[in-house]
Amino acid sequence: MTIAKEISERIKFELGITASIGVAENKITAKLGSDYKKPDGITRIESDNYKEIAYPLPVEDLLYVGPATSKKLRAAGITTIGRLAETPVEYLIQRWGKIGGVLHMFANGRDCSPVQRTDHVRSIKSVGNSATTPRDLRTNDDVHLMLLLLAESIASRLRDLVSRCTVVEVYVRDVDLFSFTRQRKLYAPTCSSSEIAEVAFELFRKSYRWAKPIRSIGVRGSGLVDASSGVQISLYQDDIKRDKWERIDATVDELRMQYGYMSIRRAATMADPLLGRINPKDDHTVHPVGYFGG
């Protein structure tokens, strides 16, 4: 607690901002504590007070419980972290597989993943985003809109990693749970959202015949390379156009960081108020280090 107070005071003095801090025995519980008192609180959550603080909290406050997972848990009557912690782990694993066991461990305040050093560089081979859409997708226009939104998220995260992808992959699952994955190697590395969306849509159109509406769709950029490394200019590809789109995307990133995600949007998103307001990047859950290939 003494260290946490010192960090809080230094942040205020040196940066002029406040910070909420969680003091705990592991990263999962510390994250819970940092969210407990905002915007300027310090919360200690350890074994002696864990149940008192954590159990009454809504299940959505637990790391890795996003909107889709929350909906499934609540449908099963699991509405709080305490209910999740007291649910038999065998039931959770039977119902939701490996993630059920992980959530049970998190809900009980347990985590054994290590804290990485600040100079640790994690080897990231791909960046992906998928979404179970708020309504079924029934037309090519629906799919194209979703692919644009997902591609924006992926391209932005690639820029965060100072990377470009060399392969684009699209994943589709229909209402009957039939699914497929298609991928294509690019002529040149890219972090352009328009190019990623265009390739993903082309793969989709060649592979899907609309036998059923679509429930879930995803896009992935893999084969990552350092964005600062040189790129061989092609005689046949429009490298100038790609560079322009990447710079436009970077400007959009800056505007959204300053004014919010909805401050600037593609005109295409206005055609469907429900799908067009999805924010795949902020809604995307980042898995904790030590789990899911960390």
Disulfide bonds with the S-S distance in Angstrom:
none
